[in-house]
């Protein structure tokens, strides 16, 4: 990761992680934080795609949703 910042803004915890290449690793880390702090869910924005990560989400399914969105975005740019 290039940079990490953690801040609370308007009662919302915000973690900014830039430079992640592996969306699955990033989502697993977010899910770990969610479990560790007993949060029901965390909204994650990654490369312009927003997804809700819950304690018990299937990470592979979330990663596939992201990859499908990313593929569609690249096709739209052509």
C-alpha positions in Angstrom: 0.0 0.0 0.0 1.2 3.5 -0.8 -0.7 5.2 2.0 -3.1 4.5 4.9 -5.1 7.0 6.7 -7.7 6.4 9.4 -10.0 9.2 10.4 -13.4 9.7 11.9 -15.6 12.2 10.0 -19.2 13.0 11.0 -19.3 9.9 13.1 -18.0 7.7 10.3 -14.8 5.7 10.4 -12.9 6.1 7.2 -9.9 4.0 6.2 -8.1 5.0 3.0 -6.0 2.4 1.5 -4.3 3.2 -1.8 -2.2 1.0 -4.0 -4.0 -2.3 -3.4 -3.7 -4.6 -6.5 -5.4 -7.7 -5.0 -9.0 -6.8 -4.2 -9.4 -10.1 -2.3 -6.7 -9.3 0.1 -8.1 -5.8 0.7 -11.6 -7.2 1.3 -10.3 -9.8 3.7 -8.5 -7.0 5.7 -11.7 -5.0 5.8 -13.7 -8.0 6.9 -11.1 -8.7 9.6 -11.4 -5.1 10.9 -15.2 -5.4 10.8 -15.1 -8.6 13.0 -12.4 -7.2 15.3 -14.4 -4.1 16.1 -17.8 -5.9 16.1 -19.1 -3.8 13.2 -22.1 -5.1 11.2 -20.8 -3.7 7.9 -18.3 -1.3 6.3 -18.8 0.5 3.0 -15.7 0.2 0.8 -14.9 2.3 -2.2 -12.3 0.7 -4.5 -11.3 2.4 -7.8 -14.7 4.1 -8.0 -16.8 1.0 -7.1 -18.6 1.0 -3.8 -19.5 -2.2 -2.0 -20.8 -3.1 1.5 -18.6 -5.6 3.3 -20.3 -7.5 6.1 -18.7 -9.7 8.8 -20.0 -12.9 7.0 -19.8 -11.9 3.3 -18.4 -14.3 0.8 -15.2 -12.4 -0.2 -15.0 -14.3 -3.5 -18.5 -13.2 -4.5 -17.7 -9.5 -3.7 -14.4 -9.7 -5.6 -16.3 -11.2 -8.6 -18.8 -8.3 -8.5 -16.0 -5.8 -8.5 -14.2 -7.6 -11.4 -17.4 -7.7 -13.4 -17.9 -3.9 -12.8 -14.3 -3.2 -13.7 -14.5 -5.3 -16.9 -17.7 -3.4 -17.9 -16.0 -0.1 -17.2 -13.1 -1.0 -19.4 -15.4 -2.1 -22.2 -17.3 1.2 -22.0 -14.0 3.1 -22.4 -13.3 1.4 -25.7 
